[in-house]
Amino acid sequence: MIICIQKPSAHQAILLKGVVTGMTISEMAKELNLERLSGESDREIESCYISDLLSRVLGGCSPDDVWITVQSSLNMVAVAIMIDVSCVILPEGLTAPDNVIEKANEEGLTIFTSKESAFSLAVKISKMI
């Protein structure tokens, strides 16, 4: 399953007359009750992308996206850094091994975990951005 939810275009945002505002990952984390596993970044969120197939993520995920995935390996960290995602969320209570969290901290990558499903997270994020 691949889902991409994007924020309205600049033109659409102008039409909404300021209703759309940038959300930071800290604001999102608080709103969704996410548990931070690594990183201290507070970047803005542009959109949300869900996929577990790394080659699809490389082709479809964009910088500043929230990437929701069950992948919790060092390869996930490498792909997230290559794309420059704003953060990664591991759904369904998944966590990452210590070596992955350590590498993510070294690279400045923020990883969260959530008890919610990937779909539920994406729906909620789409309403926030």
C-alpha positions in Angstrom: 0.0 0.0 0.0 1.3 3.4 -0.9 -0.5 6.6 0.2 0.7 10.1 -0.5 -1.2 13.0 1.1 0.0 16.5 0.1 -0.6 19.9 1.4 -2.6 22.3 -0.8 -0.6 24.2 -3.5 0.4 27.8 -2.8 -2.5 28.9 -5.0 -5.0 26.8 -3.0 -3.5 28.1 0.2 -4.0 31.7 -0.9 -7.6 30.9 -1.7 -8.0 29.5 1.8 -6.8 32.9 3.1 -4.4 31.7 5.7 -6.4 28.7 7.0 -3.5 26.4 6.0 -0.4 26.9 8.2 2.8 24.9 8.4 2.9 22.3 11.1 6.1 21.2 12.7 6.9 17.6 13.7 6.8 18.6 17.4 3.2 19.9 17.0 2.3 16.8 15.0 3.9 14.5 17.6 2.0 16.2 20.4 -1.3 16.1 18.5 -0.9 12.4 17.7 0.7 11.4 21.0 3.8 10.0 19.3 6.7 8.6 21.2 10.1 10.0 20.1 12.7 7.3 19.6 15.5 9.5 18.1 16.4 13.0 16.9 15.5 16.4 18.1 14.6 18.2 14.9 11.5 20.3 14.7 11.1 20.7 10.9 7.9 21.6 9.1 5.8 18.9 7.5 4.9 19.2 3.8 3.1 15.9 3.2 2.8 12.3 4.3 4.0 9.2 2.5 3.4 5.5 3.4 5.4 2.7 1.9 7.5 -0.2 3.1 9.3 -0.9 -0.2 12.4 1.2 -0.1 12.8 1.5 -3.8 9.3 3.0 -4.0 10.1 5.4 -1.2 13.2 6.5 -3.1 11.0 7.3 -6.1 8.0 8.7 -4.4 8.8 10.3 -1.1 9.9 13.9 -1.1 12.0 16.1 1.2 10.0 17.3 4.3 7.5 14.4 4.0 6.5 12.4 7.1 7.4 8.8 6.1 5.2 6.1 7.7 6.8 2.7 7.5 7.2 -0.6 9.3 10.8 -0.7 8.2 13.1 -0.3 11.1 16.5 -1.2 9.7 19.7 0.8 9.0 18.5 0.8 5.4 15.5 2.8 6.5 17.7 5.4 8.1 19.9 5.6 4.9 16.8 6.1 2.6 15.3 8.7 5.0 18.6 10.7 5.0 18.9 10.4 1.2 15.4 11.8 0.7 15.7 14.3 3.6 12.3 13.4 5.2 11.2 15.5 8.1 10.7 12.4 10.2 9.8 8.7 10.2 6.9 7.2 12.1 6.8 3.5 12.9 3.1 2.5 13.3 1.4 -0.3 15.3 3.7 0.1 18.3 6.8 -1.0 16.3 10.1 0.2 17.6 13.7 0.2 16.2 16.7 -1.7 17.3 19.3 0.2 19.4 21.8 0.3 16.5 19.2 1.9 14.2 18.2 4.5 16.9 21.9 5.3 17.5 22.5 5.8 13.7 19.4 8.0 13.4 20.7 10.1 16.3 24.1 10.4 14.6 22.4 11.5 11.4 19.9 13.9 13.0 16.9 11.8 11.9 13.8 12.0 14.0 12.0 8.7 14.4 8.7 8.2 16.3 6.5 5.2 17.2 2.8 5.1 17.5 0.3 2.5 18.5 -2.0 3.5 15.7 -2.1 2.0 12.2 -0.4 3.6 9.2 -3.7 4.4 7.7 -5.1 6.1 10.8 -1.9 8.2 11.2 -2.1 9.3 7.6 -5.8 10.3 7.9 -5.0 12.3 11.0 -1.9 14.0 9.5 -3.9 14.9 6.3 -6.4 16.8 8.5 -3.6 18.7 10.3 -1.5 19.9 7.3 
